[in-house]
Amino acid sequence: MKREDRIGSIEAGKQADILILDIPTYEDIAYRLGENPVDTVIRHGKISVQNGAVIQEI
């Protein structure tokens, strides 16, 4: 697809889609069903959720 210069890894200058959860390890996801552990969402390089609150609609 020849987009490796923009996507595919976390590097300065690349587009970022990242989900940060407020849990100690990934194994805890299965024990948190029914809860919302989302802390931060970065879409297209911009923060859209911070501290669990939507700050920017994309």
All heavy atoms as TSV, in Angstrom:
chain	resi	resn	atom	element	x	y	z
A	1	MET	N	N	0.817	-1.182	0.000
A	1	MET	CA	C	0.000	0.000	0.000
A	1	MET	C	C	0.870	1.259	0.000
A	1	MET	O	O	0.369	2.347	-0.163
A	1	MET	CB	C	-0.943	0.004	1.182
A	1	MET	CG	C	-1.897	-1.189	1.154
A	1	MET	SD	S	-2.951	-1.301	2.575
A	1	MET	CE	C	-4.267	-0.230	2.129
A	2	LYS	N	N	2.132	1.118	0.252
A	2	LYS	CA	C	3.085	2.234	0.187
A	2	LYS	C	C	2.700	3.410	1.077
A	2	LYS	O	O	2.775	4.562	0.678
A	2	LYS	CB	C	3.272	2.673	-1.256
A	2	LYS	CG	C	3.790	1.550	-2.118
A	2	LYS	CD	C	4.137	1.994	-3.488
A	2	LYS	CE	C	4.452	0.739	-4.270
A	2	LYS	NZ	N	5.412	0.829	-5.256
A	3	ARG	N	N	2.275	3.081	2.314
A	3	ARG	CA	C	1.945	4.145	3.270
A	3	ARG	C	C	2.833	4.056	4.503
A	3	ARG	O	O	2.570	4.680	5.518
A	3	ARG	CB	C	0.480	4.046	3.678
A	3	ARG	CG	C	-0.443	4.313	2.510
A	3	ARG	CD	C	-1.866	4.476	2.917
A	3	ARG	NE	N	-2.358	3.296	3.614
A	3	ARG	CZ	C	-3.523	3.226	4.227
A	3	ARG	NH1	N	-4.337	4.256	4.212
A	3	ARG	NH2	N	-3.903	2.131	4.843
A	4	GLU	N	N	3.913	3.274	4.449
A	4	GLU	CA	C	4.770	3.080	5.607
A	4	GLU	C	C	5.447	4.364	6.076
A	4	GLU	O	O	5.924	4.443	7.203
A	4	GLU	CB	C	5.815	1.997	5.333
A	4	GLU	CG	C	6.761	2.284	4.190
A	4	GLU	CD	C	6.241	1.839	2.839
A	4	GLU	OE1	O	5.159	1.233	2.739
A	4	GLU	OE2	O	6.936	2.120	1.853
A	5	ASP	N	N	5.455	5.392	5.242
A	5	ASP	CA	C	6.017	6.674	5.652
A	5	ASP	C	C	5.068	7.449	6.563
A	5	ASP	O	O	5.483	8.378	7.252
A	5	ASP	CB	C	6.366	7.524	4.432
A	5	ASP	CG	C	5.153	7.826	3.560
A	5	ASP	OD1	O	4.276	6.943	3.431
A	5	ASP	OD2	O	5.078	8.938	3.013
A	6	ARG	N	N	3.770	7.038	6.620
A	6	ARG	CA	C	2.771	7.743	7.435
A	6	ARG	C	C	2.171	6.900	8.540
A	6	ARG	O	O	1.722	7.436	9.551
A	6	ARG	CB	C	1.626	8.239	6.549
A	6	ARG	CG	C	2.048	9.294	5.559
A	6	ARG	CD	C	0.909	9.637	4.667
A	6	ARG	NE	N	0.449	8.370	4.075
A	6	ARG	CZ	C	-0.473	8.245	3.166
A	6	ARG	NH1	N	-1.087	9.303	2.737
A	6	ARG	NH2	N	-0.805	7.074	2.674
A	7	ILE	N	N	2.090	5.571	8.360
A	7	ILE	CA	C	1.416	4.701	9.323
A	7	ILE	C	C	2.213	3.414	9.526
A	7	ILE	O	O	3.149	3.134	8.790
A	7	ILE	CB	C	-0.022	4.348	8.872
A	7	ILE	CG1	C	0.000	3.597	7.546
A	7	ILE	CG2	C	-0.888	5.584	8.776
A	7	ILE	CD1	C	-1.366	3.077	7.108
A	8	GLY	N	N	1.831	2.647	10.551
A	8	GLY	CA	C	2.407	1.322	10.732
A	8	GLY	C	C	3.338	1.179	11.914
A	8	GLY	O	O	3.660	0.074	12.322
A	9	SER	N	N	3.794	2.300	12.467
A	9	SER	CA	C	4.652	2.255	13.648
A	9	SER	C	C	4.527	3.577	14.401
A	9	SER	O	O	4.037	4.562	13.861
A	9	SER	CB	C	6.111	2.004	13.252
A	9	SER	OG	O	6.597	3.047	12.438
A	10	ILE	N	N	4.972	3.573	15.645
A	10	ILE	CA	C	4.918	4.787	16.455
A	10	ILE	C	C	6.241	5.516	16.291
A	10	ILE	O	O	7.276	5.082	16.794
A	10	ILE	CB	C	4.644	4.458	17.936
A	10	ILE	CG1	C	3.309	3.740	18.056
A	10	ILE	CG2	C	4.670	5.724	18.782
A	10	ILE	CD1	C	3.007	3.230	19.442
A	11	GLU	N	N	6.201	6.605	15.543
A	11	GLU	CA	C	7.374	7.427	15.284
A	11	GLU	C	C	6.933	8.880	15.130
A	11	GLU	O	O	5.792	9.138	14.750
A	11	GLU	CB	C	8.067	7.001	13.984
A	11	GLU	CG	C	8.641	5.601	14.000
A	11	GLU	CD	C	9.277	5.245	12.670
A	11	GLU	OE1	O	10.010	6.087	12.120
A	11	GLU	OE2	O	9.019	4.132	12.182
A	12	ALA	N	N	7.835	9.786	15.421
A	12	ALA	CA	C	7.541	11.208	15.246
A	12	ALA	C	C	7.183	11.482	13.798
A	12	ALA	O	O	7.820	10.972	12.882
A	12	ALA	CB	C	8.745	12.046	15.649
A	13	GLY	N	N	6.109	12.247	13.602
A	13	GLY	CA	C	5.680	12.619	12.266
A	13	GLY	C	C	4.702	11.668	11.617
A	13	GLY	O	O	4.200	11.956	10.546
A	14	LYS	N	N	4.413	10.532	12.271
A	14	LYS	CA	C	3.458	9.583	11.699
A	14	LYS	C	C	2.088	9.762	12.337
A	14	LYS	O	O	1.964	10.251	13.451
A	14	LYS	CB	C	3.927	8.144	11.899
A	14	LYS	CG	C	5.107	7.780	11.023
A	14	LYS	CD	C	5.354	6.307	11.032
A	14	LYS	CE	C	6.421	5.917	10.037
A	14	LYS	NZ	N	6.597	4.471	9.983
A	15	GLN	N	N	1.054	9.375	11.584
A	15	GLN	CA	C	-0.320	9.427	12.075
A	15	GLN	C	C	-0.474	8.454	13.237
A	15	GLN	O	O	-0.014	7.329	13.153
A	15	GLN	CB	C	-1.266	9.039	10.948
A	15	GLN	CG	C	-2.718	9.046	11.330
A	15	GLN	CD	C	-3.586	8.706	10.133
A	15	GLN	OE1	O	-3.404	9.244	9.061
A	15	GLN	NE2	N	-4.504	7.803	10.331
A	16	ALA	N	N	-1.150	8.875	14.302
A	16	ALA	CA	C	-1.269	8.019	15.477
A	16	ALA	C	C	-2.724	7.723	15.822
A	16	ALA	O	O	-3.541	8.617	15.901
A	16	ALA	CB	C	-0.605	8.688	16.679
A	17	ASP	N	N	-3.044	6.458	15.986
A	17	ASP	CA	C	-4.305	5.988	16.547
A	17	ASP	C	C	-3.916	5.118	17.731
A	17	ASP	O	O	-3.414	4.006	17.538
A	17	ASP	CB	C	-5.112	5.176	15.535
A	17	ASP	CG	C	-5.678	6.016	14.399
A	17	ASP	OD1	O	-5.772	7.246	14.567
A	17	ASP	OD2	O	-6.019	5.442	13.373
A	18	ILE	N	N	-4.107	5.644	18.944
A	18	ILE	CA	C	-3.641	4.959	20.149
A	18	ILE	C	C	-4.742	4.959	21.193
A	18	ILE	O	O	-5.434	5.962	21.385
A	18	ILE	CB	C	-2.386	5.648	20.725
A	18	ILE	CG1	C	-1.256	5.646	19.685
A	18	ILE	CG2	C	-1.924	4.984	22.007
A	18	ILE	CD1	C	-0.077	6.493	20.066
A	19	LEU	N	N	-4.900	3.828	21.880
A	19	LEU	CA	C	-5.849	3.689	22.985
A	19	LEU	C	C	-5.043	3.410	24.245
A	19	LEU	O	O	-4.253	2.472	24.284
A	19	LEU	CB	C	-6.809	2.524	22.714
A	19	LEU	CG	C	-7.756	2.137	23.842
A	19	LEU	CD1	C	-8.764	3.247	24.096
A	19	LEU	CD2	C	-8.454	0.837	23.510
A	20	ILE	N	N	-5.234	4.234	25.275
A	20	ILE	CA	C	-4.540	4.047	26.548
A	20	ILE	C	C	-5.585	3.693	27.594
A	20	ILE	O	O	-6.548	4.434	27.801
A	20	ILE	CB	C	-3.779	5.319	26.959
A	20	ILE	CG1	C	-2.755	5.676	25.874
A	20	ILE	CG2	C	-3.109	5.124	28.319
A	20	ILE	CD1	C	-2.093	7.004	26.054
A	21	LEU	N	N	-5.401	2.532	28.231
A	21	LEU	CA	C	-6.340	2.050	29.238
A	21	LEU	C	C	-5.793	2.276	30.637
A	21	LEU	O	O	-4.582	2.202	30.856
A	21	LEU	CB	C	-6.614	0.556	29.025
A	21	LEU	CG	C	-7.167	0.162	27.657
A	21	LEU	CD1	C	-7.310	-1.344	27.570
A	21	LEU	CD2	C	-8.491	0.839	27.390
A	22	ASP	N	N	-6.687	2.516	31.580
A	22	ASP	CA	C	-6.310	2.713	32.983
A	22	ASP	C	C	-6.404	1.374	33.716
A	22	ASP	O	O	-7.284	1.159	34.544
A	22	ASP	CB	C	-7.235	3.755	33.625
A	22	ASP	CG	C	-6.833	4.085	35.048
A	22	ASP	OD1	O	-5.668	3.840	35.408
A	22	ASP	OD2	O	-7.689	4.591	35.796
A	23	ILE	N	N	-5.499	0.457	33.351
A	23	ILE	CA	C	-5.427	-0.855	33.988
A	23	ILE	C	C	-3.947	-1.224	34.117
A	23	ILE	O	O	-3.122	-0.770	33.325
A	23	ILE	CB	C	-6.182	-1.945	33.204
A	23	ILE	CG1	C	-5.699	-2.022	31.763
A	23	ILE	CG2	C	-7.680	-1.715	33.254
A	23	ILE	CD1	C	-6.308	-3.148	30.958
A	24	PRO	N	N	-3.596	-2.042	35.118
A	24	PRO	CA	C	-2.184	-2.360	35.321
A	24	PRO	C	C	-1.570	-3.248	34.233
A	24	PRO	O	O	-0.419	-3.059	33.864
A	24	PRO	CB	C	-2.137	-3.058	36.672
A	24	PRO	CG	C	-3.534	-3.394	37.026
A	24	PRO	CD	C	-4.438	-2.553	36.190
A	25	THR	N	N	-2.322	-4.217	33.699
A	25	THR	CA	C	-1.807	-5.091	32.650
A	25	THR	C	C	-2.936	-5.437	31.689
A	25	THR	O	O	-4.117	-5.313	32.019
A	25	THR	CB	C	-1.255	-6.426	33.210
A	25	THR	OG1	O	-2.328	-7.183	33.764
A	25	THR	CG2	C	-0.189	-6.181	34.264
A	26	TYR	N	N	-2.580	-5.899	30.507
A	26	TYR	CA	C	-3.605	-6.244	29.518
A	26	TYR	C	C	-4.477	-7.407	29.991
A	26	TYR	O	O	-5.629	-7.520	29.580
A	26	TYR	CB	C	-2.969	-6.558	28.158
A	26	TYR	CG	C	-2.253	-7.884	28.097
A	26	TYR	CD1	C	-2.921	-9.019	27.693
A	26	TYR	CD2	C	-0.916	-7.993	28.458
A	26	TYR	CE1	C	-2.272	-10.249	27.637
A	26	TYR	CE2	C	-0.259	-9.201	28.409
A	26	TYR	CZ	C	-0.941	-10.332	28.002
A	26	TYR	OH	O	-0.301	-11.535	27.961
A	27	GLU	N	N	-3.949	-8.260	30.891
A	27	GLU	CA	C	-4.740	-9.383	31.389
A	27	GLU	C	C	-5.968	-8.915	32.184
A	27	GLU	O	O	-6.952	-9.625	32.292
A	27	GLU	CB	C	-3.903	-10.300	32.288
A	27	GLU	CG	C	-2.867	-11.100	31.534
A	27	GLU	CD	C	-1.468	-10.538	31.713
A	27	GLU	OE1	O	-1.326	-9.367	32.127
A	27	GLU	OE2	O	-0.513	-11.272	31.412
A	28	ASP	N	N	-5.914	-7.720	32.727
A	28	ASP	CA	C	-7.017	-7.190	33.529
A	28	ASP	C	C	-8.238	-6.819	32.695
A	28	ASP	O	O	-9.315	-6.592	33.241
A	28	ASP	CB	C	-6.560	-5.970	34.329
A	28	ASP	CG	C	-5.690	-6.364	35.499
A	28	ASP	OD1	O	-6.151	-7.156	36.339
A	28	ASP	OD2	O	-4.537	-5.896	35.568
A	29	ILE	N	N	-8.107	-6.743	31.373
A	29	ILE	CA	C	-9.249	-6.403	30.523
A	29	ILE	C	C	-10.387	-7.391	30.735
A	29	ILE	O	O	-11.550	-6.997	30.852
A	29	ILE	CB	C	-8.830	-6.372	29.037
A	29	ILE	CG1	C	-7.868	-5.215	28.787
A	29	ILE	CG2	C	-10.059	-6.252	28.131
A	29	ILE	CD1	C	-7.238	-5.216	27.410
A	30	ALA	N	N	-10.081	-8.672	30.822
A	30	ALA	CA	C	-11.117	-9.703	30.996
A	30	ALA	C	C	-11.837	-9.582	32.334
A	30	ALA	O	O	-12.985	-9.997	32.463
A	30	ALA	CB	C	-10.498	-11.088	30.874
A	31	TYR	N	N	-11.194	-8.992	33.336
A	31	TYR	CA	C	-11.803	-8.856	34.653
A	31	TYR	C	C	-12.555	-7.549	34.824
A	31	TYR	O	O	-13.124	-7.286	35.866
A	31	TYR	CB	C	-10.734	-8.979	35.741
A	31	TYR	CG	C	-10.044	-10.311	35.706
A	31	TYR	CD1	C	-8.765	-10.438	35.201
A	31	TYR	CD2	C	-10.698	-11.459	36.162
A	31	TYR	CE1	C	-8.137	-11.679	35.154
A	31	TYR	CE2	C	-10.085	-12.701	36.114
A	31	TYR	CZ	C	-8.803	-12.795	35.612
A	31	TYR	OH	O	-8.191	-14.025	35.554
A	32	ARG	N	N	-12.557	-6.715	33.811
A	32	ARG	CA	C	-13.200	-5.398	33.886
A	32	ARG	C	C	-14.403	-5.284	32.965
A	32	ARG	O	O	-14.768	-4.189	32.554
A	32	ARG	CB	C	-12.189	-4.323	33.519
A	32	ARG	CG	C	-10.913	-4.389	34.309
A	32	ARG	CD	C	-10.819	-3.263	35.217
A	32	ARG	NE	N	-9.590	-3.377	35.999
A	32	ARG	CZ	C	-9.104	-2.405	36.691
A	32	ARG	NH1	N	-9.706	-1.252	36.697
A	32	ARG	NH2	N	-8.025	-2.577	37.404
A	33	LEU	N	N	-15.019	-6.411	32.620
A	33	LEU	CA	C	-16.203	-6.372	31.760
A	33	LEU	C	C	-17.293	-5.541	32.426
A	33	LEU	O	O	-17.538	-5.658	33.616
A	33	LEU	CB	C	-16.698	-7.779	31.468
A	33	LEU	CG	C	-15.732	-8.669	30.678
A	33	LEU	CD1	C	-16.307	-10.059	30.533
A	33	LEU	CD2	C	-15.432	-8.070	29.326
A	34	GLY	N	N	-17.931	-4.686	31.666
A	34	GLY	CA	C	-18.971	-3.813	32.201
A	34	GLY	C	C	-18.427	-2.485	32.681
A	34	GLY	O	O	-19.189	-1.577	32.973
A	35	GLU	N	N	-17.112	-2.359	32.780
A	35	GLU	CA	C	-16.479	-1.094	33.170
A	35	GLU	C	C	-15.897	-0.426	31.923
A	35	GLU	O	O	-15.722	-1.056	30.892
A	35	GLU	CB	C	-15.344	-1.339	34.167
A	35	GLU	CG	C	-15.783	-1.875	35.497
A	35	GLU	CD	C	-14.613	-2.068	36.447
A	35	GLU	OE1	O	-13.572	-1.395	36.283
A	35	GLU	OE2	O	-14.731	-2.905	37.344
A	36	ASN	N	N	-15.575	0.820	32.038
A	36	ASN	CA	C	-14.926	1.540	30.945
A	36	ASN	C	C	-13.524	1.952	31.407
A	36	ASN	O	O	-13.367	2.980	32.057
A	36	ASN	CB	C	-15.733	2.770	30.553
A	36	ASN	CG	C	-15.128	3.483	29.365
A	36	ASN	OD1	O	-14.112	3.072	28.819
A	36	ASN	ND2	N	-15.756	4.575	28.963
A	37	PRO	N	N	-12.508	1.167	31.062
A	37	PRO	CA	C	-11.151	1.485	31.512
A	37	PRO	C	C	-10.406	2.468	30.614
A	37	PRO	O	O	-9.217	2.709	30.805
A	37	PRO	CB	C	-10.464	0.115	31.482
A	37	PRO	CG	C	-11.121	-0.583	30.345
A	37	PRO	CD	C	-12.567	-0.119	30.393
A	38	VAL	N	N	-11.097	3.067	29.636
A	38	VAL	CA	C	-10.428	3.965	28.691
A	38	VAL	C	C	-9.992	5.239	29.402
A	38	VAL	O	O	-10.780	5.924	30.046
A	38	VAL	CB	C	-11.355	4.310	27.507
A	38	VAL	CG1	C	-10.705	5.350	26.606
A	38	VAL	CG2	C	-11.700	3.061	26.725
A	39	ASP	N	N	-8.709	5.550	29.264
A	39	ASP	CA	C	-8.171	6.784	29.833
A	39	ASP	C	C	-7.993	7.833	28.735
A	39	ASP	O	O	-8.463	8.948	28.861
A	39	ASP	CB	C	-6.826	6.520	30.522
A	39	ASP	CG	C	-6.245	7.773	31.140
A	39	ASP	OD1	O	-6.837	8.251	32.125
A	39	ASP	OD2	O	-5.232	8.288	30.622
A	40	THR	N	N	-7.315	7.450	27.650
A	40	THR	CA	C	-7.009	8.397	26.582
A	40	THR	C	C	-7.167	7.723	25.222
A	40	THR	O	O	-6.802	6.567	25.067
A	40	THR	CB	C	-5.568	8.927	26.725
A	40	THR	OG1	O	-5.407	9.500	28.013
A	40	THR	CG2	C	-5.237	9.966	25.667
A	41	VAL	N	N	-7.713	8.470	24.264
A	41	VAL	CA	C	-7.807	8.006	22.877
A	41	VAL	C	C	-7.179	9.073	21.994
A	41	VAL	O	O	-7.529	10.243	22.090
A	41	VAL	CB	C	-9.270	7.773	22.442
A	41	VAL	CG1	C	-9.339	7.398	20.972
A	41	VAL	CG2	C	-9.933	6.721	23.304
A	42	ILE	N	N	-6.243	8.640	21.150
A	42	ILE	CA	C	-5.628	9.536	20.180
A	42	ILE	C	C	-6.001	9.006	18.807
A	42	ILE	O	O	-5.683	7.869	18.469
A	42	ILE	CB	C	-4.104	9.588	20.351
A	42	ILE	CG1	C	-3.755	10.058	21.761
A	42	ILE	CG2	C	-3.474	10.495	19.288
A	42	ILE	CD1	C	-2.282	9.967	22.101
A	43	ARG	N	N	-6.725	9.823	18.037
A	43	ARG	CA	C	-7.163	9.442	16.686
A	43	ARG	C	C	-6.618	10.445	15.687
A	43	ARG	O	O	-6.771	11.642	15.869
A	43	ARG	CB	C	-8.685	9.427	16.598
A	43	ARG	CG	C	-9.294	8.343	17.459
A	43	ARG	CD	C	-10.792	8.325	17.364
A	43	ARG	NE	N	-11.179	8.042	15.990
A	43	ARG	CZ	C	-12.337	8.416	15.476
A	43	ARG	NH1	N	-13.205	9.089	16.197
A	43	ARG	NH2	N	-12.635	8.120	14.232
A	44	HIS	N	N	-5.995	9.924	14.656
A	44	HIS	CA	C	-5.409	10.769	13.615
A	44	HIS	C	C	-4.440	11.782	14.210
A	44	HIS	O	O	-4.349	12.920	13.756
A	44	HIS	CB	C	-6.480	11.476	12.796
A	44	HIS	CG	C	-7.459	10.541	12.184
A	44	HIS	ND1	N	-7.120	9.674	11.167
A	44	HIS	CD2	C	-8.756	10.294	12.466
A	44	HIS	CE1	C	-8.171	8.952	10.852
A	44	HIS	NE2	N	-9.180	9.306	11.622
A	45	GLY	N	N	-3.752	11.375	15.290
A	45	GLY	CA	C	-2.754	12.229	15.908
A	45	GLY	C	C	-3.290	13.291	16.841
A	45	GLY	O	O	-2.533	14.109	17.349
A	46	LYS	N	N	-4.603	13.285	17.101
A	46	LYS	CA	C	-5.199	14.284	17.995
A	46	LYS	C	C	-5.909	13.591	19.152
A	46	LYS	O	O	-6.573	12.577	18.957
A	46	LYS	CB	C	-6.184	15.161	17.226
A	46	LYS	CG	C	-5.500	15.957	16.152
A	46	LYS	CD	C	-6.466	16.835	15.418
A	46	LYS	CE	C	-5.659	17.585	14.358
A	46	LYS	NZ	N	-6.438	18.298	13.444
A	47	ILE	N	N	-5.793	14.153	20.338
A	47	ILE	CA	C	-6.446	13.584	21.515
A	47	ILE	C	C	-7.936	13.847	21.422
A	47	ILE	O	O	-8.369	14.992	21.299
A	47	ILE	CB	C	-5.877	14.179	22.806
A	47	ILE	CG1	C	-4.387	13.846	22.931
A	47	ILE	CG2	C	-6.645	13.669	24.027
A	47	ILE	CD1	C	-3.695	14.517	24.105
A	48	SER	N	N	-8.748	12.778	21.459
A	48	SER	CA	C	-10.199	12.934	21.406
A	48	SER	C	C	-10.858	12.548	22.730
A	48	SER	O	O	-11.983	12.965	22.991
A	48	SER	CB	C	-10.799	12.135	20.252
A	48	SER	OG	O	-10.496	10.775	20.374
A	49	VAL	N	N	-10.180	11.762	23.558
A	49	VAL	CA	C	-10.660	11.431	24.904
A	49	VAL	C	C	-9.476	11.564	25.847
A	49	VAL	O	O	-8.389	11.065	25.562
A	49	VAL	CB	C	-11.211	9.986	24.975
A	49	VAL	CG1	C	-11.585	9.616	26.408
A	49	VAL	CG2	C	-12.394	9.809	24.056
A	50	GLN	N	N	-9.692	12.261	26.968
A	50	GLN	CA	C	-8.636	12.408	27.965
A	50	GLN	C	C	-9.247	12.269	29.343
A	50	GLN	O	O	-10.286	12.879	29.623
A	50	GLN	CB	C	-7.930	13.738	27.809
A	50	GLN	CG	C	-6.679	13.856	28.640
A	50	GLN	CD	C	-5.878	15.087	28.249
A	50	GLN	OE1	O	-6.429	16.109	27.891
A	50	GLN	NE2	N	-4.575	14.956	28.316
A	51	ASN	N	N	-8.625	11.451	30.183
A	51	ASN	CA	C	-9.146	11.162	31.526
A	51	ASN	C	C	-10.564	10.619	31.450
A	51	ASN	O	O	-11.392	10.907	32.304
A	51	ASN	CB	C	-9.074	12.386	32.426
A	51	ASN	CG	C	-7.654	12.850	32.644
A	51	ASN	OD1	O	-6.742	12.042	32.754
A	51	ASN	ND2	N	-7.455	14.145	32.670
A	52	GLY	N	N	-10.868	9.868	30.400
A	52	GLY	CA	C	-12.181	9.231	30.250
A	52	GLY	C	C	-13.278	10.142	29.713
A	52	GLY	O	O	-14.389	9.709	29.517
A	53	ALA	N	N	-12.970	11.402	29.443
A	53	ALA	CA	C	-13.975	12.354	28.957
A	53	ALA	C	C	-13.682	12.742	27.519
A	53	ALA	O	O	-12.540	13.009	27.154
A	53	ALA	CB	C	-13.990	13.606	29.833
A	54	VAL	N	N	-14.733	12.797	26.692
A	54	VAL	CA	C	-14.585	13.210	25.301
A	54	VAL	C	C	-14.252	14.689	25.269
A	54	VAL	O	O	-14.967	15.519	25.850
A	54	VAL	CB	C	-15.871	12.925	24.491
A	54	VAL	CG1	C	-15.757	13.469	23.078
A	54	VAL	CG2	C	-16.172	11.443	24.477
A	55	ILE	N	N	-13.166	15.043	24.592
A	55	ILE	CA	C	-12.799	16.459	24.492
A	55	ILE	C	C	-12.853	16.956	23.056
A	55	ILE	O	O	-12.834	18.144	22.814
A	55	ILE	CB	C	-11.413	16.738	25.102
A	55	ILE	CG1	C	-10.331	15.944	24.395
A	55	ILE	CG2	C	-11.412	16.481	26.580
A	55	ILE	CD1	C	-8.929	16.362	24.771
A	56	GLN	N	N	-12.876	15.996	22.088
A	56	GLN	CA	C	-12.932	16.395	20.688
A	56	GLN	C	C	-13.619	15.301	19.889
A	56	GLN	O	O	-13.215	14.149	19.925
A	56	GLN	CB	C	-11.527	16.614	20.157
A	56	GLN	CG	C	-11.467	17.068	18.725
A	56	GLN	CD	C	-10.043	17.242	18.255
A	56	GLN	OE1	O	-9.205	16.388	18.481
A	56	GLN	NE2	N	-9.788	18.358	17.619
A	57	GLU	N	N	-14.663	15.660	19.176
A	57	GLU	CA	C	-15.348	14.713	18.300
A	57	GLU	C	C	-14.617	14.692	16.969
A	57	GLU	O	O	-14.287	15.739	16.421
A	57	GLU	CB	C	-16.794	15.154	18.071
A	57	GLU	CG	C	-17.648	15.134	19.317
A	57	GLU	CD	C	-18.126	13.738	19.697
A	57	GLU	OE1	O	-18.184	12.868	18.799
A	57	GLU	OE2	O	-18.433	13.537	20.859
A	58	ILE	N	N	-14.363	13.498	16.450
A	58	ILE	CA	C	-13.716	13.381	15.132
A	58	ILE	C	C	-14.655	12.691	14.189
A	58	ILE	O	O	-15.283	11.746	14.485
A	58	ILE	CB	C	-12.377	12.625	15.225
A	58	ILE	CG1	C	-11.406	13.436	16.050
A	58	ILE	CG2	C	-11.816	12.399	13.850
A	58	ILE	CD1	C	-10.051	12.817	16.186
